[in-house]
Amino acid sequence: MLIREMKSGEKVFLEGDSLVVRFPGPRRVVSTARINGGYREDLEAVFNHHIPGDRHGKGLPGGSVEGYLRCLAGKLGHAPDRVAGLLTAARMENAAIRSLSFRELAVTAIITAGVDVNGGRAGDPARYYERDGEWTYLGGTINILLFIDGNLPPHTMVRAIVTATEAKAAALQELMAPSRYSHGIATGSGTDQIIVVSNPGSPHFFTDSGQHSKLGELIGRVVKETTKEALEKETGLNPQRQCNFLARLERYGVKPEDFWEEACRAAFPWDKSSYFAALHRLARDPGLVALAASLLHLLDEGEWGLLPAEVVVEQGERYLKSSFPRCCPVEREKGPATSLLAAFIAGVNKLLAAEAPGSCGDG
């Protein structure tokens, strides 16, 4: 099924679990694809394919990732040596497609995305060690197909990958998407892939795709906007979901059950289901989300070595007292994260206790 035709003639088809982009003529392609990756000038199409997260490696048809991709190429009607393809657990119907243009220059991004399962930050602890082709496939990937209607030399196309990658990381930062392997904000996932396509037949030649150029601006804007749209379509990750202190605290290991355990120690007057219903309502209070965000940023700055631990705790305690006037003193000897987050949990529970039936704050 044809779902889009670009100004430069590329046609985008949805064929089962694959999105296929077929070229109207010669194209320059640079990619991280497992088949026909690197720099190529002899390809006739590129594709992105959904694969269930529990299928990987030698269990795939074709006996390997590369073999599976070659099988797919044939099923899509192309010689295996004439296409580059990517795999993802994201579904193709959730792909986001956007275009931006300036004068004669046009840039189109087609992105599938998900980071709820294996979003990570560059430098996080690794999840697997590849040896002799054995590897683990994880469900969560941002795949970027980027089409530039301009004549770009190879080095400019490679620089476009840098700009697009920075834009992807900026999208995740603006959503405060958590890493699943550290306290950090995700910069991508460990399985992200990218394909960049340019049109050598264009009369317009561009040599710079960095941030200072208009081409770099268009790449950055379209990738950032399209990544956000794809994340929302695939997993519901959006600003509304992140305006929730439970969502924010998750990357520091705080769970709703931690609030309940503290409430039990304080002989809370609600049953568990009523408590969680009230907690989830309160979690969307913008003022408390702002407080949690402020505490987490202090903790981030401490982890990054930008602030000393004693300053993190001192300023965090000030923030807490401004929102929870009856907040108990912070137990500083337990370390910044443990002490500040425990005080936040206690403060939230004081607010909830005041709302409980039969409390002094009732009615």
Beta strands, then each sheet from edge to edge (+ up, - down):
strand 1: 2-5
strand 2: 11-15
strand 3: 18-22
strand 4: 28-31
strand 5: 38-40
strand 6: 45-50
strand 7: 83-88
strand 8: 96-102
strand 9: 105-112
strand 10: 119-120
strand 11: 143-148
strand 12: 188-189
strand 13: 193-198
sheet 1: 1+ 2- 3+ 6- 7-
sheet 2: 5+ 4- 13+ 11+ 9- 8+
sheet 3: 10+ 12-
end
